Amino acid sequence: GEGARKAGLTIQYCMPFARHLLQSLEIPVVTQARASDDYQPANDNWAIGGQNILMDALGLAPSKDCFWSTVNQPGNPYTYADNVTEPYPELQAAAITLSAGPVAVADGIGYSNVELIMRSCRDDGLLLQPSAPMKLVDAALMYRATPHAGVSGPAGEVYVAHTILPGRDYGYLLSASLTNEWSFTPQDIGYAPGMSFAVVDVRAKEFVGLLSDDQPMTLHVSGKDDFQLLSLSPVESNGWALVGEVNKWVGVSTARYLEVTTTPESMLVEVTGVKGENVTIGFVSPEGELVRHSCIVPEESVMKLSTQGDCF
């Protein structure tokens, strides 16, 4: 650690044991640790929500190993089977973004899905991620610990991540390999009582309803190709909710949003980006409509956008 410090470098621990992760508390230059196994197409190294609980508690960014962004990549070096493919590139891309750690693409030259990759970042490559990594929800841990005790919980991978802006907490709920339906309220995924959220299906880019203590929502049985990713946007006092960028995995990220304010009848957001970048921002209206407005980032790299579509 001292050598890295003198050289101005940081360290990622690869394949660490728990004791190595704990030791990192005394080595400040350790900033990341591998949370997954090595990537091989079609493996489940995206399922890192359990490991992330410990890593985030220790102040480490979890590193999910790389992924293919397309299904078929001829000439690849994997020889353990014929016709090696990655059947779930969207799940891989969403999970690595929600890790809040490094995003590594392992495509062969000419085989990248650029649109899918860009759902993770701004035009300049700056990652758009939650404030903390996705973590397995408590109910899933309890269900695994007591599978025959009548405890209600999701039998599968159900993770929640958060983006924290002043006075606001935006959630991202990912579920995959889920073998039972699970109904939940905000309190079931770590929120305080009394909160209400506008919920958007990130993959379908559709408003699906409100979530509150009195209005639970149900995750349906799903595999990996039909995984679910829901964004949870706190409903403001005027009834509006900021969804953020509808074409990104994480619609609201601190790398994009500088300020969010409300008026009695609308919302105003201040965002930053690359000159000439087209930013499309969604809001859910008090009537339950997902409205979208697009603006071009000016030369100053900062702009404001309102629920009425005004850009300035």
MITOR-591288 format. One record per atom (N, C-alpha, C): atom name; x, y, z. Coordinates in steps of 0.001 Angstrom, whole numbers, plus 500000, padded with zeros to 6 digits. Layout:
N
 name   east  north     up
   CA      X      Y      Z
...
This chain:
312
 name   east  north     up
    N 500801 498796 500000
   CA 500000 500000 500000
    C 500842 501265 500000
    N 501942 501236 500723
   CA 502790 502427 500809
    C 503433 502734 499467
    N 503847 501691 498744
   CA 504437 501904 497427
    C 503447 502523 496465
    N 502193 502059 496485
   CA 501160 502630 495625
    C 500891 504085 495997
    N 500884 504358 497298
   CA 500653 505740 497735
    C 501729 506676 497222
    N 502973 506258 497320
   CA 504081 507107 496869
    C 504031 507324 495363
    N 503531 506330 494634
   CA 503456 506443 493181
    C 502170 507111 492704
    N 501296 507483 493650
   CA 500043 508124 493288
    C 499048 507178 492642
    N 499100 505895 493035
   CA 498231 504878 492435
    C 497227 504354 493457
    N 496134 503807 492933
   CA 495181 503100 493776
    C 495232 501607 493443
    N 494638 500802 494306
   CA 494743 499349 494195
    C 493351 498726 494140
    N 493206 497733 493284
   CA 492032 496863 493317
    C 492471 495482 493791
    N 491790 494962 494812
   CA 492022 493591 495235
    C 491226 492658 494322
    N 491890 491634 493798
   CA 491240 490679 492912
    C 491109 489333 493632
    N 489901 488777 493601
   CA 489596 487500 494244
    C 490004 487496 495730
    N 489636 488521 496487
   CA 490058 488584 497891
    C 489208 487692 498795
    N 489807 487258 499891
   CA 489059 486660 500981
    C 488524 487793 501862
    N 487619 487458 502763
   CA 487052 488469 503657
    C 488145 489150 504473
    N 489162 488400 504867
   CA 490236 488996 505686
    C 491009 490054 504906
    N 491144 489852 503594
   CA 491819 490861 502774
    C 490983 492138 502701
    N 489666 491952 502530
   CA 488784 493121 502470
    C 488846 493908 503776
    N 488837 493209 504914
   CA 488923 493894 506197
    C 490263 494603 506361
    N 491337 493997 505881
   CA 492656 494615 505966
    C 492718 495920 505182
    N 491881 496037 504143
   CA 491910 497244 503316
    C 491563 498496 504110
    N 490906 498332 505260
   CA 490593 499488 506089
    C 491857 500212 506550
    N 492977 499497 506610
   CA 494237 500101 507044
    C 495123 500481 505853
    N 494581 500308 504633
   CA 495358 500630 503430
    C 494495 501532 502558
    N 494536 502850 502768
   CA 493599 503763 502098
    C 493646 503724 500575
    N 494769 503309 499976
   CA 494853 503316 498512
    C 494074 502165 497881
    N 493580 501229 498696
   CA 492710 500175 498171
    C 491307 500767 498035
    N 490865 500946 496808
   CA 489582 501602 496543
    C 488545 500663 495937
    N 488979 499517 495398
   CA 488071 498600 494721
    C 488422 497163 495098
    N 487459 496274 494886
   CA 487717 494847 495050
    C 486786 494080 494121
    N 487298 492996 493584
   CA 486472 492164 492722
    C 485345 491534 493528
    N 484131 491743 493051
   CA 482957 491164 493706
    C 482452 489931 492976
    N 482997 489667 491804
   CA 482489 488562 490982
    C 483600 487581 490643
    N 483191 486433 490121
   CA 484132 485524 489483
    C 484568 486107 488149
    N 485549 485455 487506
   CA 485928 485851 486156
    C 484727 485719 485228
    N 484639 486646 484277
   CA 483553 486575 483309
    C 483832 485520 482256
    N 482837 484714 481984
   CA 482773 483879 480799
    C 481370 484037 480245
    N 481206 484124 478949
   CA 479870 484322 478390
    C 478868 483326 478964
    N 477727 483852 479367
   CA 476589 483090 479887
    C 476732 482706 481354
    N 477826 483084 482033
   CA 477877 482749 483454
    C 477146 483806 484284
    N 477030 483556 485574
   CA 476215 484414 486441
    C 477058 485364 487270
    N 478127 485870 486710
   CA 478962 486751 487518
    C 478352 488136 487703
    N 477163 488355 487151
   CA 476412 489590 487391
    C 475768 489587 488780
    N 475621 488410 489399
   CA 474860 488277 490647
    C 475754 488584 491849
    N 475962 489869 492124
   CA 476920 490285 493144
    C 476270 491085 494277
    N 474946 491065 494356
   CA 474278 491887 495368
    C 474615 491516 496794
    N 474871 490242 497058
   CA 475244 489837 498412
    C 476621 490328 498793
    N 477589 490134 497900
   CA 478951 490576 498166
    C 479022 492096 498356
    N 478179 492807 497637
   CA 478223 494273 497686
    C 477897 494820 499068
    N 477146 494070 499852
   CA 476800 494546 501200
    C 478067 494765 502022
    N 478968 493784 502011
   CA 480212 493907 502760
    C 481124 494952 502141
    N 481280 494924 500830
   CA 482220 495842 500189
    C 481817 497297 500391
    N 480520 497586 500271
   CA 480082 498964 500464
    C 480280 499397 501911
    N 480057 498492 502851
   CA 480266 498826 504260
    C 481724 499169 504547
    N 482640 498600 503765
   CA 484067 498855 503952
    C 484577 500008 503086
    N 483673 500656 502361
   CA 484072 501790 501535
    C 484760 501400 500250
    N 484527 500175 499767
   CA 485151 499699 498536
    C 484140 499684 497400
    N 484595 500040 496220
   CA 483752 499930 495033
    C 483793 498495 494529
    N 482645 497809 494420
   CA 482656 496436 493918
    C 482969 496409 492431
    N 483797 495481 492023
   CA 484152 495338 490610
    C 483576 494035 490070
    N 482600 494171 489178
   CA 482108 493017 488438
    C 482978 492880 487205
    N 483463 491673 486937
   CA 484326 491474 485779
    C 483563 491815 484495
    N 484294 491977 483424
   CA 483799 492512 482158
    C 482639 491714 481559
    N 482123 492167 480396
   CA 481004 491484 479762
    C 481020 491735 478259
    N 480338 490864 477527
   CA 480080 491078 476102
    C 478787 491873 475952
    N 478787 492841 475063
   CA 477581 493627 474827
    C 476736 493078 473683
    N 477223 492033 472990
   CA 476457 491374 471934
    C 476478 489871 472160
    N 475526 489198 471553
   CA 475347 487765 471795
    C 476462 486939 471179
    N 476749 487181 469899
   CA 477710 486372 469153
    C 478972 487168 468848
    N 480130 486571 469125
   CA 481397 487219 468826
    C 482337 486188 468214
    N 482256 486020 466893
   CA 483085 485016 466207
    C 484569 485231 466457
    N 485302 484137 466548
   CA 486747 484212 466745
    C 487156 484433 468173
    N 486209 484313 469122
   CA 486548 484535 470532
    C 487437 483398 471045
    N 488184 483648 472128
   CA 489158 482651 472606
    C 488562 481554 473475
    N 487249 481584 473721
   CA 486669 480579 474606
    C 486522 479257 473861
    N 487208 478245 474349
   CA 487220 476948 473670
    C 486606 475831 474504
    N 485974 476204 475640
   CA 485424 475174 476512
    C 484117 474597 475972
    N 483549 475230 474946
   CA 482318 474719 474341
    C 482202 475288 472936
    N 481428 474614 472104
   CA 481171 475118 470763
    C 480121 476230 470822
    N 480231 477161 469889
   CA 479219 478218 469752
    C 478985 478973 471057
    N 480051 479448 471688
   CA 479934 480215 472924
    C 479243 481548 472638
    N 478200 481844 473392
   CA 477471 483098 473221
    C 477179 483712 474575
    N 476815 484996 474566
   CA 476337 485690 475762
    C 474850 485972 475559
    N 473980 485151 476148
   CA 472555 485314 475894
    C 471907 486493 476614
    N 472612 487093 477599
   CA 471976 488120 478418
    C 472815 489405 478493
    N 473166 490006 477379
   CA 474009 491209 477443
    C 473338 492374 478160
    N 472007 492496 478075
   CA 471332 493600 478774
    C 471451 493444 480283
    N 471255 492240 480788
   CA 471394 492006 482224
    C 472824 492282 482666
    N 473796 491822 481900
   CA 475196 492078 482230
    C 475477 493577 482284
    N 474957 494320 481295
   CA 475211 495765 481226
    C 474544 496506 482376
    N 473296 496137 482694
   CA 472591 496796 483787
    C 473279 496523 485123
    N 473664 495260 485351
   CA 474268 494888 486631
    C 475613 495572 486838
    N 476426 495631 485800
   CA 477746 496240 485978
    C 477624 497743 486219
    N 476612 498376 485638
   CA 476378 499799 485891
    C 475904 500021 487315
    N 474979 499196 487775
   CA 474436 499330 489125
    C 475425 498902 490207
    N 476546 498310 489810
   CA 477581 497959 490787
    C 478224 499191 491409
    N 478098 500340 490721
   CA 478761 501578 491148
    C 480279 501441 491143
    N 480778 500440 490438
   CA 482210 500237 490276
    C 482613 500408 488829
    N 483777 499910 488454
   CA 484237 500060 487068
    C 483349 499316 486088
    N 483213 499864 484896
   CA 482452 499233 483817
    C 483434 498864 482710
    N 483609 497565 482490
   CA 484589 497082 481517
    C 483865 496286 480431
    N 484115 496643 479183
   CA 483511 495968 478040
    C 484571 495086 477393
    N 484233 493826 477137
   CA 485222 492851 476668
    C 484932 492372 475249
    N 484320 493228 474445
   CA 483959 492835 473084
    C 485180 492721 472184
    N 485058 491827 471202
   CA 486025 491832 470119
    C 485814 493055 469235
    N 486843 493439 468503
   CA 486750 494623 467639
    C 485635 494413 466609
    N 484733 495397 466557
   CA 483643 495337 465592
    C 482399 494635 466083
    N 482385 494177 467344
   CA 481230 493426 467845
    C 480536 494120 469010
    N 480750 495399 469180
   CA 480140 496116 470303
    C 478754 496646 469941
    N 477850 496581 470908
   CA 476548 497218 470810
    C 476686 498594 471461
    N 476946 499593 470646
   CA 477259 500920 471170
    C 476078 501498 471938
    N 474875 501321 471437
   CA 473690 501862 472116
    C 473550 501268 473517
    N 473780 499973 473646
   CA 473686 499328 474958
    C 474777 499841 475891
    N 475985 499939 475400
   CA 477097 500417 476233
    C 476839 501844 476719
    N 476302 502688 475837
   CA 476100 504092 476191
    C 474955 504297 477184
    N 474201 503254 477493
   CA 473191 503392 478539
    C 473842 503533 479922
    N 475153 503308 479989
   CA 475873 503374 481261
    C 476541 504719 481506
    N 476579 505610 480498
   CA 477456 506774 480646
    C 476978 507970 479816
    N 477638 509097 480048
   CA 477437 510284 479227
    C 478193 510128 477919
    N 478062 511117 477040
   CA 478744 511042 475748
    C 480261 511028 475884
    N 480774 511601 476982
   CA 482223 511633 477182
    C 482728 510411 477954
    N 481846 509465 478239
   CA 482254 508249 478939
    C 482140 508308 480446
    N 481811 509463 481013
   CA 481650 509549 482468
    C 480459 508687 482886
    N 480698 507785 483819
   CA 479677 506811 484194
    C 478513 507465 484935
    N 477306 507009 484595
   CA 476078 507438 485265
    C 475617 506279 486139
    N 475952 506366 487423
   CA 475740 505252 488350
    C 475072 505727 489627
    N 474565 504792 490424
   CA 473990 505184 491713
    C 475071 505641 492690
    N 474643 506238 493787
   CA 475589 506710 494804
    C 476240 505560 495555
    N 475573 504442 495608
   CA 476088 503241 496278
    C 475672 502028 495456
    N 476404 500926 495574
   CA 476113 499765 494722
    C 474797 499085 495059
    N 474252 498373 494071
   CA 473069 497552 494307
    C 473406 496482 495347
    N 472445 496249 496251
   CA 472647 495270 497307
    C 471408 494383 497436
    N 471639 493129 497809
   CA 470548 492191 498029
    C 469624 492734 499115
    N 468305 492717 498863
   CA 467361 493258 499849
    C 467300 492336 501062
    N 466976 492924 502212
   CA 466944 492161 503462
    C 465996 490964 503384
    N 464852 491160 502719
   CA 463857 490088 502652
    C 464402 488866 501932
    N 465272 489078 500943
   CA 465876 487946 500234
    C 466858 487209 501135
    N 467603 487943 501949
   CA 468524 487306 502892
    C 467756 486486 503931
    N 466685 487060 504444
   CA 465892 486348 505440
    C 465276 485085 504851
    N 464807 485180 503614
   CA 464198 484017 502968
    C 465222 482904 502783
    N 466447 483274 502391
   CA 467492 482270 502201
    C 467896 481621 503524
    N 467880 482416 504596
   CA 468305 481892 505897
    C 467253 480971 506510
    N 465979 481228 506179
   CA 464896 480443 506787
    C 463901 480015 505712
    N 464330 479219 504738
   CA 463462 478904 503593
    C 462222 478098 503950
    N 462231 477425 505075
   CA 461100 476569 505441
    C 460373 477066 506690
    N 460626 478313 507051
   CA 460041 478840 508288
    C 458837 479732 508028
    N 458345 479742 506811
   CA 457187 480563 506496
    C 457493 482039 506341
    N 458760 482394 506208
   CA 459146 483793 506032
    C 458855 484202 504588
    N 458168 485327 504429
   CA 457832 485818 503094
    C 458999 486614 502531
    N 459424 486249 501342
   CA 460518 486980 500714
    C 460729 486503 499303
    N 461556 487202 498539
   CA 461804 486816 497157
    C 462810 485672 497065
    N 462470 484657 496284
   CA 463383 483542 496042
    C 464123 483804 494738
    N 465158 484601 494835
   CA 465920 484973 493654
    C 466808 486159 493946
    N 467301 486770 492887
   CA 468201 487914 493016
    C 467393 489199 492920
    N 467211 489871 494038
   CA 466496 491145 494085
    C 467395 492159 494775
    N 467813 493161 494031
   CA 468788 494138 494519
    C 468196 495546 494476
    N 468650 496393 495382
   CA 468253 497790 495348
    C 469493 498669 495449
    N 469513 499728 494634
   CA 470585 500727 494660
    C 469948 502101 494814
    N 470737 503064 495284
   CA 470201 504393 495561
    C 471096 505481 494977
    N 470456 506517 494455
   CA 471138 507772 494140
    C 470632 508816 495122
    N 471564 509430 495838
   CA 471202 510403 496863
    C 471505 511812 496359
    N 470459 512624 496229
   CA 470585 514056 495988
    C 470059 514778 497227
    N 470420 516023 497434
   CA 469970 516709 498655
    C 468458 516601 498863
    N 468074 515956 499961
   CA 466671 515830 500309
    C 465896 514803 499520
    N 466576 514016 498673
   CA 465882 513056 497811
    C 466677 511765 497693
    N 465945 510650 497586
   CA 466551 509325 497478
    C 465863 508575 496337
    N 466584 508411 495230
   CA 466064 507725 494053
    C 466526 506267 494087
    N 465596 505342 493882
   CA 465924 503933 493985
    C 465899 503225 492644
    N 466673 502127 492558
   CA 466712 501274 491368
    C 466648 499833 491840
    N 465572 499142 491451
   CA 465303 497794 491928
    C 465449 496816 490772
    N 466430 495923 490883
   CA 466683 494920 489845
    C 466305 493548 490381
    N 465571 492777 489578
   CA 465253 491401 489964
    C 465462 490485 488775
    N 466057 489326 489046
   CA 466310 488319 488010
    C 466376 486959 488681
    N 466185 485905 487897
   CA 466184 484535 488436
    C 465251 484436 489632
    N 464089 485057 489510
   CA 463115 485108 490601
    C 462061 484022 490377
    N 461943 483097 491326
   CA 461062 481943 491130
    C 459713 482084 491820
    N 459481 483195 492498
   CA 458164 483436 493094
    C 457801 484904 492947
    N 456511 485199 492985
   CA 456096 486598 493008
    C 456367 487172 494391
    N 456720 488447 494417
   CA 457005 489097 495705
    C 456409 490488 495708
    N 455515 490732 496646
   CA 454919 492052 496815
    C 455693 492818 497885
    N 455931 494091 497630
   CA 456767 494866 498534
    C 456250 496297 498644
    N 456616 496938 499735
   CA 456364 498356 499957
    C 457724 499054 500062
    N 457745 500375 500111
   CA 459034 501058 500278
    C 459810 500598 501513
    N 459109 500301 502603
   CA 459805 499878 503814
    C 460509 498531 503627
    N 459979 497690 502750
   CA 460597 496383 502510
    C 461947 496499 501811
    N 462217 497644 501203
   CA 463493 497826 500507
    C 464310 498956 501127
    N 464011 499253 502396
   CA 464896 500122 503158
    C 464480 501562 503322
    N 463306 501944 502818
   CA 462883 503335 502954
    C 462120 503552 504258
    N 462090 504800 504693
   CA 461354 505158 505897
    C 459847 505130 505620
    N 459040 504977 506670
   CA 457586 504990 506468
    C 457105 506320 505886
    N 456005 506245 505137
   CA 455354 507450 504653
    C 455833 507976 503311
    N 456750 507275 502651
   CA 457267 507766 501376
    C 456448 507206 500215
    N 456361 507996 499141
   CA 455617 507601 497947
    C 456506 507786 496727
    N 456438 506823 495797
   CA 457316 506833 494633
    C 456528 506604 493343
    N 456954 507283 492299
   CA 456499 506976 490944
    C 457443 505928 490381
    N 456901 504827 489890
   CA 457707 503688 489454
    C 457670 503595 487933
    N 458847 503479 487334
   CA 458983 503370 485881
    C 459744 502094 485556
    N 459247 501351 484587
   CA 459947 500184 484049
    C 461070 500710 483154
    N 462307 500550 483600
   CA 463447 501141 482887
    C 463622 500514 481506
    N 463389 499225 481376
   CA 463568 498556 480085
    C 462470 498951 479101
    N 461232 499003 479560
   CA 460112 499359 478681
    C 459939 500863 478548
    N 460573 501625 479453
   CA 460453 503087 479474
    C 458994 503498 479630
    N 458314 502857 480597
   CA 456897 503115 480834
    C 456636 503312 482326
    N 455705 504233 482634
   CA 455237 504413 484009
    C 454331 503243 484361
    N 454601 502598 485510
   CA 453822 501410 485866
    C 452952 501607 487107
    N 453118 502711 487828
   CA 452247 502949 488970
    C 452954 503627 490124
    N 452206 503833 491206
   CA 452743 504444 492413
    C 453049 503360 493440
    N 454073 503600 494232
   CA 454480 502690 495298
    C 454479 503459 496608
    N 453767 502924 497594
   CA 453728 503547 498920
    C 453412 502471 499938
    N 453342 502865 501207
   CA 453002 501896 502246
    C 451624 501282 502012
    N 450719 502079 501429
   CA 449356 501603 501176
    C 449176 501045 499776
    N 450181 501200 498926
   CA 450105 500725 497548
    C 451339 499877 497228
    N 451332 498612 497639
   CA 452487 497759 497327
    C 452562 497455 495846
    N 453708 496974 495418
   CA 453922 496577 494028
    C 454437 495145 494033
    N 454212 494417 492949
   CA 454585 493013 492885
    C 455609 492774 491781
    N 456701 492121 492133
   CA 457655 491644 491143
    C 457168 490290 490644
    N 457167 490108 489321
   CA 456690 488847 488776
    C 457840 487861 488623
    N 457492 486604 488479
   CA 458488 485562 488247
    C 459251 485898 486964
    N 460570 485795 487035
   CA 461378 486167 485866
    C 462666 485367 485846
    N 463229 485272 484646
   CA 464525 484643 484473
    C 465595 485695 484317
    N 466462 485520 483341
   CA 467531 486485 483084
    C 467254 487314 481833
    N 466610 486714 480844
   CA 466288 487482 479635
    C 465168 488479 479891
    N 464249 488163 480803
   CA 463134 489050 481118
    C 463296 489675 482502
    N 464533 489941 482905
   CA 464777 490570 484204
    C 464028 491905 484286
    N 463756 492314 485511
   CA 463039 493568 485747
    C 463984 494604 486346
    N 463857 495837 485879
   CA 464579 496964 486469
    C 463598 498116 486601
    N 463322 498483 487835
   CA 462375 499547 488139
    C 463103 500734 488733
    N 462740 501927 488291
   CA 463253 503142 488920
    C 462174 503693 489842
    N 462590 504125 491023
   CA 461681 504627 492049
    C 461997 506098 492288
    N 461078 506966 491884
   CA 461301 508414 491978
    C 460389 509005 493038
    N 460936 509669 494049
   CA 460086 510240 495097
    C 459110 511266 494528
    N 457866 511144 494953
   CA 456836 512080 494507
    C 456960 513366 495315
    N 457078 514480 494597
   CA 457235 515773 495255
    C 455897 516242 495827
    N 455945 517299 496644
   CA 454735 517817 497278
    C 453725 518323 496260
    N 454181 518695 495059
   CA 453264 519173 494022
    C 452756 518042 493116
    N 453144 516793 493414
   CA 452660 515657 492639
    C 453571 515201 491522
    N 454587 515988 491181
   CA 455524 515609 490116
    C 456612 514690 490673
    N 457255 513950 489777
   CA 458384 513101 490153
    C 459404 513118 489030
    N 460674 513276 489385
   CA 461757 513264 488410
    C 462189 511828 488135
    N 462049 511380 486898
   CA 462519 510054 486480
    C 463960 510122 486016
    N 464312 511224 485361
   CA 465666 511385 484841
    C 465786 510861 483424
    N 467000 510514 483045
   CA 467263 510095 481670
    C 466635 508731 481397
    N 465677 508712 480497
   CA 464921 507491 480249
    C 465698 506493 479403
    N 466792 506918 478782
   CA 467585 506000 477951
    C 468869 505554 478641
    N 468924 505714 479972
   CA 470067 505254 480756
    C 469586 504244 481794
    N 470499 503372 482241
   CA 470141 502433 483303
    C 469826 503169 484593
    N 470606 504187 484892
   CA 470409 504996 486098
    C 470006 506392 485639
    N 468704 506665 485728
   CA 468185 507926 485188
    C 468622 509144 485958
    N 468856 508987 487262
   CA 469297 510104 488101
    C 470621 509718 488733
    N 471673 510433 488361
   CA 473020 510180 488865
    C 473655 511504 489265
    N 474488 511461 490297
   CA 475168 512694 490721
    C 476152 513187 489670
    N 476537 512333 488730
   CA 477423 512770 487647
    C 476684 513627 486631
    N 475368 513661 486701
   CA 474564 514442 485754
    C 473815 515585 486437
    N 473269 515336 487618
   CA 472351 516299 488241
    C 473059 517143 489287
    N 472960 518453 489113
   CA 473573 519381 490052
    C 472577 519889 491086
    N 471308 520031 490649
   CA 470296 520577 491562
    C 468909 520184 491069
    N 468010 519913 492014
   CA 466605 519644 491722
    C 465775 520544 492618
    N 464877 521327 492023
   CA 464020 522216 492795
    C 462574 522052 492343
    N 461652 522463 493196
   CA 460234 522406 492858
    C 459605 523775 493022
    N 458538 523975 492273
   CA 457660 525124 492440
    C 456283 524556 492782
    N 455313 525417 493093
   CA 453990 524866 493409
    C 453397 523999 492304
    N 453827 524196 491049
   CA 453184 523478 489956
    C 454141 522707 489057
    N 455451 522761 489304
   CA 456378 522102 488381
    C 457683 521748 489079
    N 458636 521258 488289
   CA 459976 520959 488774
    C 460992 521594 487836
    N 462185 521859 488362
   CA 463277 522407 487576
    C 464548 521655 487962
    N 465283 521154 486946
   CA 466509 520426 487219
    C 467680 521118 486524
    N 468820 521116 487194
   CA 470056 521635 486608
    C 470973 520446 486353
    N 471394 520304 485097
   CA 472204 519156 484714
    C 473485 519620 484040
    N 474453 518716 484026
   CA 475718 518997 483360
    C 476006 517899 482354
    N 476791 518225 481352
   CA 477112 517244 480321
    C 478153 517776 479358
    N 478232 517133 478209
   CA 479208 517481 477187
    C 478561 518420 476177
    N 479265 519437 475765
   CA 478737 520366 474762
    C 478191 519588 473560
    N 476938 519869 473198
   CA 476309 519218 472064
    C 475608 517921 472391
    N 475700 517450 473635
   CA 475069 516194 474036
    C 473551 516368 474118
    N 472826 515429 473553
   CA 471362 515443 473606
    C 470910 514672 474844
    N 470308 515367 475793
   CA 469886 514769 477059
    C 468355 514735 477097
    N 467794 513543 477251
   CA 466342 513373 477333
    C 465968 513021 478765
    N 465158 513877 479365
   CA 464791 513740 480779
    C 463296 513510 480890
    N 462924 512548 481747
   CA 461532 512223 481965
    C 461034 512665 483330
    N 459775 513008 483379
   CA 459073 513322 484620
    C 457752 512560 484610
    N 457274 512184 485786
   CA 455915 511667 485904
    C 455048 512792 486458
    N 453987 513102 485734
   CA 453102 514201 486115
    C 452162 513770 487236
    N 451490 514730 487879
   CA 450503 514366 488910
    C 449381 513483 488377
    N 449167 513513 487059
   CA 448130 512684 486443
    C 448638 511294 486079
    N 449909 511008 486337
   CA 450460 509686 486052
    C 450953 509511 484630
    N 451296 510588 483972
   CA 451819 510506 482604
    C 453336 510687 482624
    N 454045 509821 481900
   CA 455491 509968 481752
    C 455750 510928 480602
    N 456213 512128 480936
   CA 456508 513141 479925
    C 458018 513243 479755
    N 458466 513457 478530
   CA 459888 513494 478222
    C 460219 514760 477455
    N 461351 515335 477797
   CA 461822 516522 477100
    C 463306 516359 476795
    N 463709 516804 475620
   CA 465107 516705 475200
    C 465698 518091 475033
    N 466935 518240 475478
   CA 467668 519495 475333
    C 469105 519189 474922
    N 469720 520129 474242
   CA 471119 520009 473833
    C 471983 520785 474826
    N 472986 520126 475365
   CA 473875 520767 476339
    C 474630 521903 475650
    N 474593 523114 476209
   CA 475264 524266 475583
    C 476770 524255 475824
    N 477422 525243 475318
   CA 478880 525347 475431
    C 479320 525427 476885
    N 478481 526000 477741
   CA 478837 526144 479150
    C 478793 524811 479905
    N 478261 523769 479260
   CA 478193 522410 479815
    C 477202 522267 480960
    N 476412 523303 481238
   CA 475393 523256 482284
    C 474117 523871 481727
    N 472984 523251 482049
   CA 471696 523815 481607
    C 470620 523441 482611
    N 469486 524130 482492
   CA 468335 523828 483308
    C 467179 523413 482409
    N 466325 522526 482929
   CA 465199 522000 482175
    C 464006 521897 483118
    N 462843 522291 482618
   CA 461634 522270 483444
    C 460687 521178 482982
    N 459662 520926 483794
   CA 458671 519926 483423
    C 457869 520349 482196
    N 457896 521629 481864
   CA 457209 522111 480662
    C 458078 521986 479415
    N 459329 521583 479576
   CA 460221 521414 478438
    C 461075 522627 478128
    N 461046 523628 478998
   CA 461894 524799 478793
    C 463343 524439 479070
    N 464243 524842 478175
   CA 465679 524619 478335
    C 466388 525962 478360
    N 467203 526180 479338
   CA 467934 527454 479400
    C 469172 527325 480277
